[in-house]
Amino acid sequence: MVDRIRAGVAANDFARQWQDIGADALDAVDRVGRSGWLILGEEVASFEQEMAGWWGIPHAVGVASGLDALEIGLRCAGIGPGAKVLTTPLTAFATTLAILRAEAEPVWCDVDESGGLDLEQAIAAIAADPTIEAVLPVHLYGHPLDRGALAKLAAEHGVAVIEDCAQSAGASREGEATGSVGIAAATSLYPTKNLGALGDGGVLLTTDAEVAARARRLRDYGQSARYEHSEPGLNSRLDELHAAILRSALLPRLDRFLRRRAEIARRYTEALRDTPLRPIEASGGSSAQHLYPVEVVQGSLTAVAEALRQEGVAVGRHYPFLCPDQEAASGRGTVFGELAVARRLAERELSLPIHPYLEDEEVEAVIEACREVLG
């Protein structure tokens, strides 16, 4: 066994991150402090412009969280009380929670073998219930959905699309970034994300200038001008400090982060083929490799997970409980179909460590541990 693993291989390593970005982050903090402006100033405006340019989408609106970005996106799409929104059951609960906070009703249908929304099932669900007004798909694990099929679904069935790109910063399909199909997309700046802040935050992305303008109103109490409130909004403003650190210390490193994630994912995939751990891979395009999910196809998931943890590997579960099964969703929404694939993945998925500060010897140690545990 490689000695490094005795100390453990972490799912994320923010101490190493600070060693890398600390000087640039402290310069950004000093810049904001000297500016005397702490909320919705030049740092947020500059970060939004740079983020939009990096993503390849004309407008970016900084908000307080990925959840808020989703809710604002839904509201900008005209989704409100009683509206039905088709979404995935296999994701962080924030996706469903955004629908509930918009006072809409989730409709959950199954996922495909990549973990993303099964678009054929989505079409069937909309055919069965034409009152569905919107689709909120998630590019889960960083794997991009089929953008052509998603655009066709929207056009042929007249539904609004709001994409959850919380895990897909850097993913693309057909040469286009995720988030470019619908009315709006949302991404998260939670620290574990491919582009994570030193705290929480989110971004709404859109090709529509009017949607961007409304999102800016909604994030700031619904103000159209100072002290003039045109509609009920949120208190959801990305802080100047976060924006400054993101644009000076993190966004400039993001392409390097993504290359490293891709290298680690390739090594895992090469090593784990023909083992009882099935890599859950993208169905096409280029994944952002936010997570490295595997399906335990033989044996007890609990036993495998515990054995790997005993060997020092910080494995995770994404996501062991489906959204419609959560107590917070009780009595809300409807389920289309059996959710057979989603339930299987929820029961059998493990996530191996993948982050840009993993060293090669640690990657090999994870692989060695997997081989030892699986015999």
VOBA-1610 file (N, C-alpha, C; in pm, whole numbers, padded with zeros to 5 digits, always signed):
BEGIN
Met+00085-00119+00000Met+00000+00000+00000Met+00089+00124+00000Val+00053+00223-00080Val+00128+00348-00085Val+00117+00418+00050Asp+00231+00469+00101Asp+00231+00531+00233Asp+00132+00647+00242Arg+00118+00723+00133Arg+00035+00843+00136Arg-00106+00811+00183Ile-00157+00694+00147Ile-00297+00665+00178Ile-00318+00646+00327Arg-00210+00616+00400Arg-00226+00599+00544Arg-00276+00728+00609Ala-00239+00840+00551Ala-00287+00968+00604Ala-00423+01005+00548Gly-00468+00931+00450Gly-00600+00954+00393Gly-00597+01036+00266Val-00687+01002+00174Val-00705+01078+00051Val-00840+01148+00063Ala-00836+01279+00071Ala-00956+01357+00099Ala-01039+01379-00026Ala-01170+01399-00005Ala-01259+01431-00116Ala-01228+01570-00173Asn-01185+01662-00087Asn-01142+01796-00126Asn-01028+01837-00033Asp-00945+01930-00077Asp-00833+01972+00008Asp-00820+02124-00001Phe-00891+02194+00087Phe-00891+02339+00084Phe-00763+02398+00143Ala-00691+02321+00223Ala-00562+02369+00273Ala-00463+02380+00157Arg-00458+02280+00073Arg-00370+02287-00045Arg-00416+02399-00139Gln-00546+02413-00152Gln-00596+02521-00237Gln-00544+02655-00186Trp-00549+02676-00055Trp-00505+02805+00000Trp-00355+02827-00025Gln-00276+02721-00014Gln-00134+02734-00044Gln-00112+02785-00187Asp-00200+02745-00277Asp-00190+02784-00418Asp-00243+02926-00441Ile-00360+02958-00384Ile-00429+03082-00420Ile-00414+03192-00316Gly-00355+03160-00199Gly-00361+03251-00086Gly-00313+03392-00116Ala-00199+03405-00183Ala-00146+03539-00209Ala-00241+03621-00296Asp-00296+03558-00401Asp-00389+03629-00489Asp-00519+03663-00415Ala-00564+03570-00329Ala-00688+03595-00254Ala-00670+03712-00157Leu-00556+03717-00089Leu-00533+03827+00005Leu-00519+03960-00067Asp-00460+03959-00184Asp-00455+04082-00264Asp-00596+04130-00300Ala-00683+04034-00332Ala-00821+04070-00367Ala-00895+04127-00246Val-00874+04067-00129Val-00936+04119-00007Val-00889+04262+00021Asp-00760+04283+00006Asp-00706+04417+00028Asp-00765+04517-00071Arg-00780+04475-00195Arg-00837+04564-00297Arg-00979+04606-00261Val-01059+04509-00215Val-01197+04541-00177Val-01198+04631-00054Gly-01115+04598+00046Gly-01112+04679+00166Gly-01075+04824+00136Arg-00977+04843+00050Arg-00934+04978+00018Arg-01038+05053-00066Ser-01122+04978-00139Ser-01223+05042-00223Ser-01333+05109-00141Gly-01360+05055-00022Gly-01468+05107+00061Gly-01606+05067+00015Trp-01616+04974-00081Trp-01747+04933-00136Trp-01757+04781-00119Leu-01861+04735-00049Leu-01868+04594-00010Leu-01979+04515-00077Ile-02082+04579-00130Ile-02197+04508-00187Ile-02226+04562-00328Leu-02239+04471-00425Leu-02280+04506-00562Leu-02203+04627-00617Gly-02072+04610-00620Gly-01987+04714-00675Gly-01913+04667-00799Glu-01795+04725-00820Glu-01718+04696-00941Glu-01667+04553-00946Glu-01639+04494-00831Glu-01588+04356-00832Glu-01694+04258-00883Val-01818+04274-00835Val-01925+04187-00883Val-01948+04209-01032Ala-01954+04335-01074Ala-01977+04364-01216Ala-01866+04306-01303Ser-01741+04319-01258Ser-01628+04266-01336Ser-01629+04114-01338Phe-01658+04053-01222Phe-01666+03906-01220Phe-01776+03857-01313Glu-01891+03921-01309Glu-02001+03879-01397Glu-01958+03884-01544Gln-01890+03988-01583Gln-01846+04002-01722Gln-01743+03894-01757Glu-01649+03869-01667Glu-01546+03769-01693Glu-01603+03628-01690Met-01698+03603-01600Met-01763+03472-01593Met-01843+03445-01720Ala-01918+03544-01767Ala-01994+03528-01890Ala-01900+03499-02007Gly-01789+03570-02014Gly-01693+03548-02121Gly-01633+03409-02116Trp-01598+03363-01995Trp-01541+03228-01983Trp-01643+03122-02022Trp-01768+03139-01978Trp-01871+03038-02004Trp-01918+03043-02149Gly-01907+03159-02213Gly-01953+03173-02350Gly-02101+03204-02361Ile-02157+03262-02256Ile-02298+03303-02253Ile-02300+03453-02223Pro-02381+03533-02293Pro-02368+03679-02286Pro-02385+03742-02148His-02471+03685-02064His-02504+03753-01938His-02487+03660-01819Ala-02423+03711-01715Ala-02408+03639-01588Ala-02450+03733-01476Val-02527+03680-01382Val-02578+03760-01270Val-02538+03690-01141Gly-02454+03754-01061Gly-02409+03693-00937Gly-02514+03701-00828Val-02538+03588-00761Val-02637+03582-00653Val-02576+03508-00534Ala-02656+03488-00432Ala-02603+03437-00306Ala-02583+03286-00303Ser-02648+03211-00392Ser-02634+03066-00392Ser-02684+03008-00523Gly-02646+02884-00550Gly-02700+02816-00666Gly-02850+02796-00655Leu-02899+02769-00535Leu-03043+02755-00513Leu-03116+02882-00554Asp-03066+02997-00510Asp-03130+03123-00547Asp-03127+03145-00697Ala-03017+03108-00761Ala-03007+03123-00906Ala-03114+03040-00977Leu-03140+02921-00926Leu-03245+02836-00985Leu-03383+02899-00964Glu-03411+02943-00841Glu-03542+03003-00815Glu-03563+03128-00901Ile-03462+03212-00910Ile-03473+03333-00992Ile-03492+03295-01139Gly-03421+03193-01186Gly-03439+03148-01323Gly-03580+03100-01350Leu-03637+03025-01257Leu-03775+02979-01272Leu-03871+03098-01277Arg-03852+03193-01188Arg-03940+03310-01187Arg-03927+03392-01314Cys-03806+03405-01366Cys-03786+03476-01492Cys-03853+03404-01609Ala-03869+03273-01597Ala-03938+03194-01700Ala-04089+03197-01684Gly-04140+03271-01585Gly-04284+03280-01564Gly-04342+03166-01484Ile-04256+03091-01415Ile-04303+02978-01335Ile-04342+03029-01197Gly-04466+03000-01159Gly-04516+03047-01030Gly-04611+02948-00968Pro-04699+02994-00881Pro-04787+02905-00805Pro-04864+02807-00894Gly-04852+02678-00860Gly-04927+02575-00928Gly-04869+02525-01058Ala-04769+02592-01113Ala-04709+02547-01239Ala-04636+02414-01217Lys-04637+02329-01318Lys-04570+02199-01309Lys-04435+02206-01379Val-04333+02157-01309Val-04196+02160-01361Val-04140+02019-01358Leu-04105+01967-01475Leu-04046+01833-01485Leu-03900+01840-01448Thr-03856+01747-01363Thr-03718+01749-01318Thr-03672+01609-01283Thr-03548+01600-01237Thr-03489+01471-01203Thr-03504+01440-01055Pro-03522+01313-01019Pro-03529+01276-00878Pro-03391+01254-00816Leu-03286+01242-00902Leu-03153+01205-00856Leu-03061+01326-00865Thr-03055+01401-00756Thr-02975+01523-00752Thr-02976+01576-00610Ala-02900+01680-00586Ala-02911+01751-00459Ala-03053+01807-00446Phe-03105+01811-00324Phe-03244+01851-00304Phe-03268+01996-00345Ala-03163+02076-00356Ala-03180+02217-00395Ala-03256+02231-00526Thr-03240+02137-00617Thr-03310+02146-00746Thr-03460+02141-00726Thr-03506+02044-00649Thr-03648+02036-00616Thr-03690+02153-00528Leu-03605+02193-00434Leu-03640+02301-00342Leu-03663+02432-00417Ala-03587+02456-00523Ala-03608+02578-00603Ala-03749+02581-00661Ile-03796+02465-00707Ile-03932+02455-00762Ile-04034+02483-00652Leu-04013+02423-00536Leu-04105+02444-00425Leu-04105+02589-00380Arg-03989+02653-00377Arg-03983+02794-00335Arg-04049+02887-00437Ala-04053+02844-00562Ala-04126+02922-00663Ala-04276+02893-00656Glu-04317+02810-00558Glu-04457+02772-00536Glu-04512+02689-00653Ala-04421+02624-00724Ala-04460+02535-00833Ala-04461+02391-00784Glu-04498+02300-00873Glu-04511+02159-00838Glu-04413+02076-00919Pro-04323+02002-00853Pro-04229+01918-00928Pro-04297+01794-00984Val-04252+01753-01102Val-04288+01624-01161Val-04156+01553-01187Trp-04136+01439-01123Trp-04009+01369-01135Trp-04021+01252-01233Cys-03924+01240-01324Cys-03917+01121-01409Cys-03776+01064-01402Asp-03757+00949-01461Asp-03635+00871-01440Asp-03513+00933-01508Val-03396+00881-01472Val-03270+00921-01532Val-03219+00809-01622Asp-03116+00841-01702Asp-03054+00738-01784Asp-02929+00685-01714Glu-02850+00601-01784Glu-02737+00536-01720Glu-02624+00632-01687Ser-02626+00753-01740Ser-02526+00854-01706Ser-02564+00931-01580Gly-02686+00910-01531Gly-02736+00981-01414Gly-02816+01105-01447Gly-02814+01149-01574Gly-02889+01267-01614Gly-03033+01235-01650Leu-03115+01337-01657Leu-03256+01320-01689Leu-03270+01241-01819Asp-03352+01136-01817Asp-03380+01056-01937Asp-03474+01137-02025Leu-03423+01190-02136Leu-03502+01282-02217Leu-03615+01211-02291Glu-03600+01082-02319Glu-03713+01007-02376Glu-03825+00993-02274Gln-03788+00967-02150Gln-03888+00962-02043Gln-03952+01100-02022Ala-03871+01204-02036Ala-03924+01339-02021Ala-04030+01368-02127Ile-04005+01328-02251Ile-04102+01348-02358Ile-04230+01271-02327Ala-04214+01149-02279Ala-04332+01068-02244Ala-04411+01133-02130Ala-04340+01189-02033Ala-04409+01254-01921Ala-04487+01376-01968Ile-04428+01454-02058Ile-04497+01573-02109Ile-04616+01533-02195Ala-04601+01424-02271Ala-04714+01375-02351Ala-04828+01329-02262Ala-04794+01268-02150Ala-04896+01220-02057Ala-04961+01334-01980Asp-04888+01445-01962Asp-04941+01559-01889Asp-04900+01688-01961Pro-04978+01730-02059Pro-04943+01851-02136Pro-04948+01981-02055Thr-04993+01974-01928Thr-04994+02096-01847Thr-04856+02127-01788Ile-04758+02039-01809Ile-04622+02068-01765Ile-04570+02189-01841Glu-04522+02289-01768Glu-04482+02417-01829Glu-04331+02432-01847Ala-04253+02357-01770Ala-04108+02378-01774Ala-04035+02248-01745Val-03909+02246-01785Val-03820+02133-01756Val-03696+02190-01688Leu-03659+02129-01576Leu-03540+02170-01503Leu-03446+02050-01496Pro-03360+02032-01598Pro-03267+01920-01598Pro-03138+01955-01524Val-03068+01854-01477Val-02941+01871-01407Val-02833+01799-01487His-02724+01868-01511His-02607+01804-01574His-02527+01737-01462Leu-02580+01624-01415Leu-02531+01560-01293Leu-02389+01509-01309Tyr-02313+01517-01202Tyr-02173+01476-01193Tyr-02081+01560-01282Gly-02137+01657-01355Gly-02061+01730-01455Gly-02078+01676-01594His-02163+01573-01612His-02186+01511-01743His-02290+01591-01821Pro-02258+01638-01941Pro-02353+01719-02016Pro-02464+01636-02080Leu-02585+01683-02068Leu-02697+01620-02137Leu-02688+01650-02286Asp-02765+01575-02364Asp-02772+01594-02509Asp-02844+01726-02537Arg-02767+01830-02574Arg-02828+01962-02590Arg-02922+01968-02711Gly-02891+01892-02817Gly-02980+01890-02931Gly-03116+01831-02897Ala-03114+01721-02822Ala-03239+01657-02780Ala-03316+01746-02684Leu-03243+01816-02596Leu-03308+01905-02500Leu-03373+02024-02572Ala-03302+02080-02669Ala-03358+02192-02745Ala-03480+02148-02826Lys-03473+02029-02883Lys-03586+01976-02959Lys-03707+01955-02870Leu-03684+01902-02750Leu-03793+01882-02655Leu-03861+02015-02624Ala-03781+02118-02599Ala-03837+02249-02567Ala-03917+02305-02683Ala-03862+02295-02802Ala-03928+02353-02920Ala-04056+02280-02957Glu-04052+02149-02954Glu-04168+02070-02999Glu-04280+02064-02897His-04247+02082-02770His-04349+02068-02665His-04381+02200-02595Gly-04315+02307-02635Gly-04349+02438-02583Gly-04323+02457-02436Val-04220+02392-02383Val-04187+02407-02242Val-04064+02494-02226Ala-04061+02568-02115Ala-03942+02647-02082Ala-03836+02554-02024Val-03710+02582-02054Val-03599+02506-01999Val-03513+02596-01912Ile-03490+02553-01789Ile-03398+02619-01697Ile-03298+02511-01657Glu-03172+02527-01694Glu-03072+02422-01672Glu-03000+02439-01538Asp-02985+02329-01467Asp-02908+02327-01343Asp-02766+02285-01379Cys-02676+02384-01381Cys-02537+02362-01416Cys-02445+02371-01294Ala-02499+02342-01177Ala-02420+02354-01054Ala-02295+02269-01059Gln-02300+02155-01131Gln-02187+02063-01135Gln-02117+02063-01271Ser-02159+02148-01363Ser-02112+02131-01502Ser-02031+02248-01555Ala-01971+02330-01467Ala-01881+02434-01517Ala-01765+02369-01591Gly-01755+02396-01720Gly-01650+02337-01802Gly-01695+02223-01890Ala-01819+02176-01876Ala-01871+02069-01960Ala-01923+02125-02092Ser-01917+02044-02197Ser-01968+02088-02327Ser-02020+01969-02406Arg-02105+02000-02501Arg-02159+01898-02592Arg-02188+01966-02725Glu-02152+01900-02833Glu-02170+01957-02967Glu-02100+02092-02977Gly-01988+02105-02906Gly-01910+02226-02913Gly-01965+02343-02835Glu-02072+02321-02758Glu-02134+02430-02683Glu-02136+02395-02534Ala-02120+02498-02452Ala-02124+02479-02308Ala-02264+02441-02263Thr-02272+02370-02151Thr-02403+02349-02089Thr-02460+02486-02050Gly-02593+02492-02040Gly-02656+02616-01999Gly-02698+02706-02112Ser-02673+02662-02236Ser-02699+02750-02351Ser-02828+02717-02424Val-02906+02621-02373Val-03029+02580-02443Val-03150+02661-02399Gly-03164+02681-02268Gly-03290+02732-02216Gly-03295+02882-02197Ile-03402+02924-02130Ile-03421+03065-02095Ile-03310+03112-02002Ala-03271+03026-01910Ala-03167+03060-01813Ala-03104+02932-01763Ala-02987+02948-01704Ala-02919+02837-01638Ala-02866+02889-01505Ala-02843+02796-01414Ala-02792+02833-01282Ala-02670+02750-01251Thr-02570+02813-01192Thr-02457+02737-01141Thr-02430+02780-00997Ser-02361+02693-00927Ser-02329+02716-00786Ser-02182+02752-00772Leu-02154+02837-00674Leu-02017+02871-00637Leu-01981+02815-00500Tyr-02055+02713-00456Tyr-02024+02647-00329Tyr-01879+02598-00334Pro-01806+02600-00224Pro-01662+02575-00228Pro-01619+02446-00296Thr-01701+02341-00293Thr-01659+02214-00353Thr-01676+02210-00505Lys-01741+02310-00562Lys-01769+02306-00705Lys-01642+02331-00788Asn-01650+02302-00919Asn-01533+02322-01004Asn-01481+02464-00995Leu-01572+02561-00993Leu-01538+02700-00959Leu-01611+02731-00830Gly-01540+02725-00719Gly-01603+02746-00590Gly-01546+02869-00521Ala-01632+02942-00453Ala-01589+03059-00377Ala-01535+03015-00241Leu-01482+03110-00165Leu-01445+03083-00026Leu-01566+03110+00062Gly-01674+03040+00031Gly-01804+03061+00094Gly-01909+03024-00009Asp-02030+03073+00007Asp-02137+03036-00084Asp-02158+03145-00188Gly-02225+03107-00295Gly-02257+03200-00402Gly-02315+03125-00519Gly-02367+03197-00616Gly-02423+03135-00735Gly-02426+03235-00849Val-02455+03184-00967Val-02462+03269-01087Val-02579+03223-01172Leu-02659+03318-01218Leu-02759+03292-01320Leu-02699+03331-01455Leu-02710+03243-01553Leu-02657+03265-01687Leu-02771+03270-01787Thr-02764+03362-01882Thr-02870+03371-01981Thr-02821+03440-02107Thr-02884+03407-02218Thr-02856+03476-02345Thr-02947+03596-02364Asp-03044+03615-02274Asp-03149+03715-02290Asp-03123+03834-02198Ala-03103+03952-02256Ala-03073+04072-02176Ala-03186+04107-02082Glu-03311+04086-02124Glu-03424+04118-02038Glu-03431+04024-01918Val-03401+03897-01941Val-03396+03802-01828Val-03287+03844-01731Ala-03171+03881-01782Ala-03062+03925-01694Ala-03102+04048-01613Ala-03169+04142-01677Ala-03212+04263-01606Ala-03311+04230-01496Arg-03405+04140-01525Arg-03502+04103-01422Arg-03435+04027-01308Ala-03339+03939-01343Ala-03266+03866-01240Ala-03192+03962-01147Arg-03138+04068-01201Arg-03069+04166-01118Arg-03167+04238-01025Arg-03288+04261-01073Arg-03390+04318-00984Arg-03428+04220-00874Leu-03453+04096-00914Leu-03501+03996-00818Leu-03398+03968-00709Arg-03269+03972-00742Arg-03168+03941-00640Arg-03158+04051-00535Asp-03211+04170-00566Asp-03194+04286-00480Asp-03330+04341-00437Tyr-03409+04253-00373Tyr-03540+04289-00318Tyr-03644+04326-00425Gly-03617+04299-00551Gly-03710+04339-00656Gly-03704+04486-00690Gln-03591+04550-00662Gln-03578+04694-00687Gln-03550+04722-00835Ser-03630+04809-00893Ser-03603+04859-01028Ser-03517+04984-01023Ala-03521+05057-00912Ala-03435+05170-00882Ala-03428+05179-00730Arg-03337+05253-00679Arg-03319+05258-00533Arg-03449+05298-00464Tyr-03492+05209-00372Tyr-03614+05225-00293Tyr-03741+05213-00377Glu-03730+05172-00504Glu-03848+05150-00588Glu-03858+05001-00618His-03957+04936-00557His-03970+04791-00565His-04082+04755-00661Ser-04047+04700-00776Ser-04146+04669-00878Ser-04209+04533-00860Glu-04145+04444-00783Glu-04201+04311-00755Glu-04131+04255-00633Pro-04191+04156-00566Pro-04125+04095-00452Pro-04000+04020-00498Gly-03888+04049-00435Gly-03764+03983-00473Gly-03701+03909-00358Leu-03572+03883-00370Leu-03495+03812-00268Leu-03383+03902-00219Asn-03325+03864-00107Asn-03197+03922-00065Asn-03092+03822-00107Ser-03040+03835-00228Ser-02953+03732-00285Ser-02843+03797-00368Arg-02750+03861-00299Arg-02645+03935-00368Arg-02511+03868-00344Leu-02437+03845-00453Leu-02301+03796-00441Leu-02215+03907-00380Asp-02139+03874-00275Asp-02058+03975-00206Asp-01940+04020-00291Glu-01898+04144-00271Glu-01778+04196-00337Glu-01654+04113-00306Leu-01639+04069-00180Leu-01522+03991-00143Leu-01516+03860-00222His-01629+03789-00226His-01632+03663-00302His-01600+03689-00449Ala-01662+03792-00506Ala-01640+03822-00647Ala-01494+03854-00675Ala-01432+03932-00587Ala-01292+03970-00607Ala-01200+03848-00601Ile-01223+03761-00504Ile-01139+03641-00491Ile-01163+03547-00610Leu-01287+03533-00650Leu-01317+03448-00766Leu-01245+03497-00891Arg-01253+03626-00918Arg-01197+03676-01044Arg-01045+03685-01041Ser-00985+03702-00922Ser-00840+03718-00914Ser-00767+03588-00884Ala-00829+03499-00805Ala-00757+03381-00756Ala-00809+03249-00812Leu-00935+03244-00851Leu-00995+03115-00885Leu-01032+03101-01032Leu-01105+03197-01087Leu-01141+03187-01229Leu-01018+03177-01319Pro-00910+03250-01294Pro-00792+03234-01380Pro-00728+03095-01375Arg-00756+03019-01269Arg-00701+02884-01254Arg-00797+02776-01300Leu-00920+02814-01335Leu-01024+02714-01359Leu-00990+02619-01473Asp-00936+02669-01582Asp-00900+02579-01692Asp-00797+02476-01648Arg-00702+02517-01567Arg-00604+02420-01513Arg-00673+02320-01422Phe-00764+02367-01338Phe-00839+02275-01252Phe-00911+02169-01336Leu-00974+02213-01443Leu-01052+02122-01527Leu-00962+02020-01596Arg-00846+02063-01643Arg-00753+01968-01706Arg-00710+01862-01607Arg-00684+01902-01483Arg-00641+01805-01383Arg-00754+01708-01350Arg-00876+01758-01338Arg-00989+01668-01314Arg-01001+01566-01427Ala-00985+01611-01550Ala-00995+01520-01665Ala-00885+01414-01661Glu-00763+01453-01623Glu-00653+01356-01613Glu-00683+01249-01508Ile-00734+01292-01393Ile-00764+01196-01286Ile-00876+01102-01330Ala-00979+01157-01391Ala-01090+01074-01437Ala-01043+00970-01539Arg-00958+01011-01633Arg-00907+00915-01732Arg-00831+00802-01665Arg-00750+00835-01565Arg-00672+00731-01496Arg-00764+00636-01421Tyr-00862+00687-01350Tyr-00957+00600-01282Tyr-01027+00508-01381Thr-01075+00565-01490Thr-01152+00486-01586Thr-01068+00374-01646Glu-00943+00404-01680Glu-00854+00301-01733Glu-00835+00188-01632Ala-00818+00224-01506Ala-00784+00126-01403Ala-00903+00045-01355Leu-01024+00100-01365Leu-01140+00036-01303Leu-01224-00045-01399Arg-01194-00039-01528Arg-01272-00120-01623Arg-01254-00268-01590Asp-01362-00344-01610Asp-01362-00488-01581Asp-01343-00518-01432Thr-01386-00423-01348Thr-01390-00447-01203Thr-01535-00434-01158Pro-01565-00470-01033Pro-01703-00452-00983Pro-01743-00307-00960Leu-01658-00212-00997Leu-01694-00070-00992Leu-01712-00019-01134Arg-01837+00010-01172Arg-01865+00059-01307Arg-01860+00211-01308Pro-01765+00270-01381Pro-01767+00416-01392Pro-01898+00463-01455Ile-01961+00562-01392Ile-02084+00621-01447Ile-02039+00737-01535Glu-02039+00714-01665Glu-01977+00809-01758Glu-02082+00891-01832Ala-02037+01002-01889Ala-02124+01086-01970Ala-02169+01009-02094Ser-02290+01040-02139Ser-02343+00975-02259Ser-02289+01038-02387Gly-02214+01147-02374Gly-02154+01214-02489Gly-02093+01344-02445Gly-02023+01408-02537Gly-01963+01537-02506Gly-01844+01526-02412Ser-01812+01635-02347Ser-01697+01642-02258Ser-01745+01676-02117Ser-01725+01584-02024Ser-01769+01605-01886Ser-01677+01702-01814Ala-01735+01777-01722Ala-01656+01864-01634Ala-01596+01788-01517Gln-01634+01659-01501Gln-01577+01572-01399Gln-01582+01636-01260His-01699+01695-01229His-01715+01750-01095His-01704+01638-00991Leu-01764+01525-01020Leu-01754+01407-00936Leu-01702+01291-01020Tyr-01650+01188-00952Tyr-01618+01064-01023Tyr-01704+00954-00963Pro-01825+00934-01019Pro-01918+00836-00964Pro-01895+00698-01023Val-01907+00597-00938Val-01901+00459-00983Val-02020+00384-00925Glu-02066+00285-00997Glu-02172+00198-00946Glu-02110+00068-00896Val-02142+00032-00772Val-02096-00094-00715Val-02190-00204-00768Val-02143-00279-00867Val-02231-00374-00936Val-02231-00511-00871Gln-02136-00537-00780Gln-02133-00664-00708Gln-02106-00637-00560Gly-02169-00715-00474Gly-02142-00704-00332Gly-02221-00592-00267Ser-02189-00571-00140Ser-02259-00473-00059Ser-02194-00336-00073Leu-02273-00237-00114Leu-02219-00102-00123Leu-02170-00055+00013Thr-02246-00081+00117Thr-02207-00036+00251Thr-02073-00095+00290Ala-02054-00225+00261Ala-01929-00291+00297Ala-01812-00237+00216Val-01833-00215+00088Val-01727-00161+00003Val-01689-00021+00048Ala-01790+00063+00074Ala-01763+00200+00116Ala-01686+00202+00247Glu-01727+00120+00344Glu-01658+00118+00473Glu-01516+00066+00459Ala-01497-00035+00375Ala-01362-00089+00355Ala-01271+00015+00292Leu-01321+00090+00196Leu-01240+00196+00134Leu-01207+00306+00234Arg-01304+00341+00318Arg-01276+00443+00420Arg-01170+00392+00518Gln-01176+00264+00552Gln-01074+00206+00640Gln-00935+00213+00577Glu-00931+00208+00445Glu-00804+00220+00372Glu-00763+00365+00350Gly-00843+00458+00400Gly-00806+00598+00392Gly-00863+00674+00275Val-00959+00615+00203Val-01017+00680+00086Val-01150+00743+00126Ala-01162+00873+00109Ala-01284+00946+00146Ala-01386+00934+00034Val-01463+00826+00034Val-01568+00808-00066Val-01694+00881-00021Gly-01776+00922-00120Gly-01902+00989-00091Gly-02018+00916-00153Arg-02139+00968-00128Arg-02262+00915-00186Arg-02336+01030-00251His-02364+01020-00383His-02436+01125-00456His-02539+01058-00549Tyr-02659+01041-00511Tyr-02725+01086-00389Tyr-02807+00970-00337Pro-02796+00935-00207Pro-02858+00812-00158Pro-03010+00819-00142Phe-03069+00939-00139Phe-03214+00953-00120Phe-03271+01033-00236Leu-03370+00979-00303Leu-03432+01050-00414Leu-03514+01168-00363Cys-03521+01272-00442Cys-03593+01394-00401Cys-03739+01369-00364Pro-03815+01290-00443Pro-03955+01271-00405Pro-03974+01191-00276Asp-03867+01125-00231Asp-03876+01049-00106Asp-03842+01132+00016Gln-03796+01254-00004Gln-03758+01339+00109Gln-03881+01390+00182Glu-03870+01399+00315Glu-03983+01446+00396Glu-04026+01587+00354Ala-03930+01669+00315Ala-03961+01808+00277Ala-04048+01816+00152Ala-04051+01707+00072Ala-04134+01704-00048Ala-04264+01628-00028Ser-04288+01584+00094Ser-04408+01504+00121Ser-04534+01581+00085Gly-04620+01518+00008Gly-04746+01579-00031Gly-04734+01677-00146Arg-04615+01690-00203Arg-04594+01782-00314Arg-04548+01704-00436Gly-04594+01747-00552Gly-04544+01691-00676Gly-04597+01553-00709Thr-04556+01507-00828Thr-04597+01375-00875Thr-04477+01304-00936Val-04487+01172-00939Val-04382+01088-00996Val-04434+01023-01123Phe-04356+01034-01231Phe-04391+00969-01356Phe-04305+00845-01371Gly-04370+00729-01380Gly-04297+00605-01399Gly-04241+00547-01270Glu-04152+00449-01286Glu-04103+00373-01172Glu-03974+00428-01113Leu-03903+00515-01182Leu-03775+00569-01137Leu-03674+00457-01109Ala-03679+00352-01192Ala-03598+00233-01166Ala-03448+00261-01171Val-03403+00334-01272Val-03260+00362-01284Val-03215+00455-01172Ala-03294+00557-01144Ala-03259+00651-01037Ala-03247+00578-00903Arg-03340+00488-00876Arg-03335+00416-00749Arg-03212+00324-00744Arg-03181+00261-00855Arg-03063+00174-00856Arg-02935+00253-00832Leu-02921+00367-00899Leu-02801+00448-00880Leu-02795+00506-00739Ala-02909+00547-00687Ala-02911+00599-00550Ala-02864+00493-00450Glu-02897+00370-00477Glu-02862+00261-00386Glu-02719+00210-00405Arg-02659+00233-00524Arg-02534+00166-00556Arg-02420+00259-00599Glu-02440+00391-00592Glu-02336+00485-00636Glu-02240+00521-00523Leu-02110+00524-00556Leu-02007+00580-00470Leu-01928+00683-00552Ser-01879+00786-00486Ser-01796+00886-00553Ser-01653+00875-00500Leu-01557+00856-00590Leu-01417+00852-00553Leu-01359+00994-00548Pro-01254+01016-00471Pro-01196+01151-00463Pro-01151+01202-00599Ile-01192+01323-00633Ile-01144+01390-00754Ile-01146+01540-00730His-01028+01597-00725His-01016+01743-00713His-00880+01781-00769Pro-00861+01908-00806Pro-00741+01945-00881Pro-00611+01939-00802Tyr-00620+01922-00670Tyr-00497+01918-00591Tyr-00457+01775-00552Leu-00526+01675-00604Leu-00484+01536-00584Leu-00351+01513-00654Glu-00260+01449-00585Glu-00131+01415-00645Glu-00140+01278-00712Asp-00050+01254-00808Asp-00053+01127-00883Asp-00045+01007-00790Glu+00040+01015-00688Glu+00055+00900-00598Glu-00074+00875-00519Glu-00150+00980-00492Glu-00277+00962-00423Glu-00380+00896-00514Val-00381+00936-00640Val-00471+00871-00737Val-00439+00722-00744Glu-00310+00690-00753Glu-00271+00548-00759Glu-00306+00476-00630Ala-00296+00547-00518Ala-00333+00487-00390Ala-00481+00455-00384Val-00565+00542-00439Val-00709+00515-00445Val-00735+00391-00530Ile-00669+00384-00644Ile-00687+00268-00733Ile-00642+00140-00663Glu-00528+00145-00596Glu-00478+00028-00525Glu-00574-00015-00415Ala-00630+00082-00343Ala-00726+00049-00239Ala-00850-00017-00297Cys-00898+00033-00409Cys-01014-00026-00473Cys-00987-00171-00512Arg-00869-00196-00567Arg-00835-00332-00608Arg-00824-00425-00487Glu-00765-00375-00379Glu-00751-00458-00259Glu-00889-00491-00199Val-00974-00389-00189Val-01104-00409-00128Val-01191-00501-00211Leu-01180-00491-00344Leu-01265-00571-00432Leu-01205-00705-00465Gly-01088-00733-00414Gly-01028-00864-00429Gly-00973-00894-00566
//
